[in-house]
Amino acid sequence: MYDGVCMGRQYAGAETSLSQRNLALNPSILSGDNSYHTVISAGSMISGTDTARLDGFVIRNGKAKGSGTITVNSQSISANSGGGIYFANSSPNIVNVAIRGSEATEYGGGIYSNNSSPKLINAVVSGNLSAGSGGGIYLSGGSPALTNITVSGNRATTSGGGIYTNNSSPQIGNSIVWGNAAGSSNNIYSTGGSPAYQYSLIQDLNPSGAGNMDGTNPSNDPVFVLPIPASSAPTIDGYYRPQLGSPALNAGNNALNREPTDIESAPRIQESQIELGAYEVNYNFECNCE
C-alpha cells in the first residue's frame, strides 16, 4: 500500500463512484496463494494524516509460514506472521474488507500489526489460524482503531484466538469478538497497553466503558447466520451477519462510524441505532443465505 492511494474494487462495470458498488454481489478477491502475506503496508504513513485506503476486498489464503525477513519500504517484514495483512510502522485505512482463511506460524494469522495504528472499519476477520498467538489479529504496539469489526471463527495454538494485544492500546468500538478458540484466552488476550472498549460485545469479557454488553452472559450470543467453528480454521467459509433478534442489533453508537454503508453496501443505520459488527441488517428482508 502507498500513501495517497485509494484501492477500491467490487464493481460490476457501470458504476461511477464507490457508493454505487454492491460488495455482496461483486466480490473482488486478493488471494495470498503461494505468498507469505496477501497485503503489506509498510512505513511512510503517519497516524491521523494517512490517506491510503483499501476498500472493498476479500483478503484470503495468505500463508505466513516461512522463515527470515524481507525488507519493504525500509521496514523488516517477518515471513512467519501476518498471513492476511502485515502492518509495519504504517497506519492506513482498511474499510469494507473480509480477511479469511489465512495462516501464520508465529503471530497474527489474519492480521499482524507492528508499531502501527491502522483504522479498520466494517471488517470481518474469520477462519484464520496462528500456530502461535493471535489467530485473527495480533497487535504489537500502536493504537489501532477497530470500528464495526466482527472477529469470529479464528484459532490460535497459544493465546488470543480472536485478538492478541502486546503493549498496544486499541480503540475497539461497535464490534463483536465471539466464537474464537485458543490454548488460553479464546477471544482476547492483552498484555501491557490499555485496550479501550465501547459499545462492543466481547465473549468471556464484561469490559468497562460506555455501551458494552456482557460477553460472559451466554444469552448475548450474537446469533450469526452461518458461524463456522474455530476448530475448522483455516477456512474461508462462514457468514457472520447477525440474524433478526440478535442482541447485537441496534446496540452501537452512531457517532463512531461515518461510513454510509456496511461491508455489503447496505445503508448504515436502518433503524434508530447502528448494529454491532460489520453488517447492518435489513429489517424488511431476511435473506436465506446458504
C-alpha positions in Angstrom: 0.0 0.0 0.0 1.1 3.6 -0.8 0.3 6.8 0.9 -2.3 8.9 -1.0 -3.7 5.9 -2.9 -7.2 4.6 -2.6 -7.7 1.0 -3.8 -11.4 0.3 -4.2 -12.9 -2.6 -6.0 -16.1 -4.8 -6.3 -17.6 -3.0 -9.4 -19.9 -4.7 -11.9 -18.7 -2.2 -14.6 -21.3 0.6 -14.9 -20.6 2.3 -11.6 -19.1 5.8 -11.4 -18.4 6.1 -7.7 -17.6 3.9 -4.7 -21.1 4.4 -3.3 -22.7 2.6 -6.3 -20.9 -0.7 -5.7 -22.6 -3.9 -4.5 -19.9 -5.6 -2.3 -22.0 -8.7 -1.8 -22.8 -9.4 -5.4 -19.4 -8.4 -7.0 -16.6 -9.6 -4.7 -13.0 -8.7 -5.5 -10.6 -11.2 -4.1 -7.0 -10.7 -3.1 -5.6 -14.2 -2.6 -2.3 -15.0 -1.0 -1.8 -18.4 -2.6 1.9 -19.2 -2.6 2.8 -16.0 -0.8 3.6 -15.2 2.8 1.4 -12.1 3.0 -1.6 -11.1 0.9 -1.3 -7.4 1.7 1.7 -5.5 3.2 1.5 -1.9 4.4 5.0 -0.7 5.4 6.3 2.6 6.6 5.8 6.2 5.4 2.4 6.8 6.8 1.6 8.9 9.9 -1.4 8.1 12.1 -4.1 10.7 11.8 -3.0 12.0 8.4 -2.9 8.8 6.3 -4.7 8.9 3.0 -4.0 5.3 1.9 -7.3 3.4 1.8 -8.0 -0.2 0.9 -11.8 -0.5 0.4 -14.0 -3.4 -0.7 -11.8 -6.6 -0.9 -11.9 -10.2 0.3 -8.3 -10.9 1.5 -7.7 -14.6 1.9 -5.4 -17.6 1.9 -2.2 -15.9 3.0 0.4 -18.3 4.3 3.0 -16.7 6.6 4.7 -20.0 7.2 8.2 -19.0 6.1 11.4 -18.0 8.0 13.6 -15.0 8.0 12.6 -11.5 6.9 12.2 -9.3 3.8 12.6 -5.6 3.5 9.7 -3.4 2.2 10.0 0.4 2.2 12.9 0.1 4.7 10.7 -2.0 7.1 11.6 -5.5 8.1 8.8 -8.0 7.4 8.8 -11.4 9.2 7.8 -14.3 6.9 6.1 -16.1 9.8 3.5 -13.5 10.8 0.5 -11.7 9.3 -0.8 -14.1 6.6 -3.6 -11.8 5.5 -2.3 -8.3 6.2 1.0 -7.2 7.7 1.3 -3.6 9.0 4.8 -2.3 9.8 5.1 1.3 11.1 2.1 2.1 8.9 -1.4 3.3 9.6 -3.7 3.1 6.6 -7.5 2.9 6.4 -8.9 -0.6 5.8 -12.6 -0.4 5.0 -15.2 -2.9 4.0 -12.9 -5.9 3.9 -13.1 -9.6 4.8 -9.9 -11.3 6.0 -10.4 -15.1 5.8 -8.6 -18.4 5.7 -5.0 -17.1 6.3 -2.3 -18.7 8.4 0.8 -17.8 10.4 3.3 -19.9 12.3 4.1 -17.2 14.8 1.8 -14.1 15.2 -1.5 -13.0 13.6 -3.0 -15.5 11.2 -5.3 -12.8 9.7 -3.5 -9.5 10.7 -0.2 -8.7 12.2 0.3 -5.0 13.2 3.7 -3.8 14.4 4.0 -0.3 15.8 1.1 0.8 13.6 -2.2 2.5 14.2 -4.4 1.4 11.2 -8.1 2.1 11.1 -10.3 -1.0 10.4 -13.9 -0.2 9.7 -16.7 -2.6 8.6 -14.3 -5.6 8.6 -14.8 -9.3 9.1 -11.8 -11.3 10.4 -12.8 -15.0 10.3 -11.4 -18.5 9.9 -7.8 -17.6 10.3 -5.2 -19.7 12.2 -2.0 -18.9 14.1 0.3 -21.7 15.4 1.4 -19.1 17.9 -0.7 -16.2 19.2 -3.4 -14.0 17.7 -5.4 -16.3 15.5 -7.4 -13.4 14.0 -5.4 -10.3 14.9 -2.1 -9.7 16.7 -1.4 -6.1 17.7 2.1 -5.1 18.9 2.4 -1.5 19.9 0.4 1.4 18.4 -3.2 2.4 18.9 -5.3 0.8 16.2 -8.9 1.9 15.8 -11.2 -1.1 15.3 -14.7 0.0 14.4 -17.7 -2.2 13.5 -15.5 -5.3 13.1 -16.6 -8.9 13.5 -13.9 -11.3 14.7 -15.1 -14.9 14.8 -14.1 -18.5 14.0 -10.4 -17.8 14.4 -7.9 -20.1 16.2 -4.5 -19.8 17.9 -2.5 -22.6 19.4 -1.2 -20.5 22.3 -3.3 -17.4 23.3 -5.7 -14.9 21.9 -7.8 -16.9 19.4 -9.5 -13.7 18.2 -7.2 -10.8 19.2 -3.9 -10.7 21.0 -2.6 -7.3 22.1 1.0 -6.8 23.2 1.8 -3.3 24.6 -0.9 -2.0 22.3 -3.8 0.3 23.1 -6.5 -0.4 20.5 -9.8 1.5 20.5 -12.5 -1.1 19.9 -16.0 0.2 19.2 -19.3 -1.1 17.8 -17.6 -4.5 17.4 -18.1 -8.2 18.0 -15.5 -10.7 19.1 -17.1 -14.1 19.6 -16.6 -17.8 18.8 -12.8 -17.9 18.6 -10.6 -20.5 20.2 -7.1 -20.8 21.7 -5.0 -22.7 24.1 -5.8 -19.9 26.6 -8.0 -16.7 26.3 -10.2 -17.8 23.4 -11.3 -14.4 22.3 -8.9 -11.6 23.5 -5.6 -11.7 25.4 -3.9 -8.5 26.4 -0.5 -7.9 28.0 0.6 -4.3 28.5 -1.0 -1.3 26.8 -4.5 -0.1 27.5 -7.2 -1.5 25.2 -10.4 0.5 25.4 -13.9 -0.8 24.6 -17.1 0.9 23.9 -20.4 -0.4 22.5 -18.9 -3.8 21.9 -19.6 -7.5 22.6 -16.6 -9.5 23.6 -17.2 -13.1 24.5 -15.9 -14.1 28.0 -15.4 -10.4 28.9 -17.6 -7.8 30.6 -15.4 -4.7 30.0 -15.9 -1.3 31.5 -16.7 1.5 29.0 -19.9 3.0 27.6 -22.4 0.8 26.0 -20.5 -2.5 26.3 -22.5 -5.8 26.5 -21.7 -8.6 29.0 -19.9 -11.2 27.0 -19.9 -13.6 30.0 -23.7 -14.0 29.5 -24.4 -16.8 27.0 -27.7 -15.2 26.2 -25.8 -12.4 24.5 -24.7 -14.7 21.7 -24.8 -12.6 18.5 -26.6 -15.3 16.6 -24.7 -15.2 13.3 -26.3 -16.6 10.2 -23.7 -19.2 9.5 -20.9 -19.3 12.0 -18.1 -21.9 11.4 -16.4 -23.5 14.5 -12.9 -22.2 15.2 -11.7 -25.7 15.0 -12.2 -25.6 11.2 -9.7 -22.8 10.7 -8.2 -22.1 8.3 -11.3 -21.7 6.3 -12.9 -19.1 4.0 -16.4 -20.4 4.9 -19.0 -18.7 7.2 -21.4 -15.8 7.1 -21.3 -13.5 10.1 -24.3 -11.2 9.8 -26.4 -11.3 12.9 -29.9 -12.7 12.5 -33.1 -10.8 13.4 -33.4 -11.0 17.2 -29.7 -10.8 17.8 -28.7 -8.6 20.8 -26.1 -7.0 18.5 -28.8 -5.2 16.6 -29.4 -1.5 17.4 -26.7 -1.7 20.1 -24.0 0.6 18.7 -23.1 4.2 18.8 -23.9 6.0 15.6 -21.2 8.6 16.1 -18.4 6.0 15.9 -18.8 5.1 12.3 -19.2 7.7 9.5 -19.2 5.2 6.6 -22.5 5.4 4.7 -22.8 1.7 4.1 -21.8 -1.6 5.7 -19.5 -4.4 4.3 -22.2 -5.5 1.9 -23.2 -2.0 0.7 -26.4 -2.0 2.8 -27.1 1.5 4.2 -25.9 2.0 7.7 -28.4 2.8 10.5 -31.6 1.3 9.2 -33.4 1.9 12.4 -32.5 4.1 15.3 -29.0 2.8 16.1 -26.2 1.2 14.2 -25.6 -2.6 14.6 -22.6 -4.1 16.2 -20.1 -5.7 13.8 -19.5 -5.4 10.1 -23.1 -5.9 8.9 -26.3 -3.8 9.0 -29.5 -5.8 9.0 -32.4 -5.1 6.6 -35.4 -5.4 8.8 -37.8 -5.7 5.9 -36.0 -8.5 4.2 -34.3 -11.6 5.7 -32.4 -13.5 3.0 -31.9 -17.2 3.1 -28.1 -17.4 2.6 -26.6 -20.8 2.0 
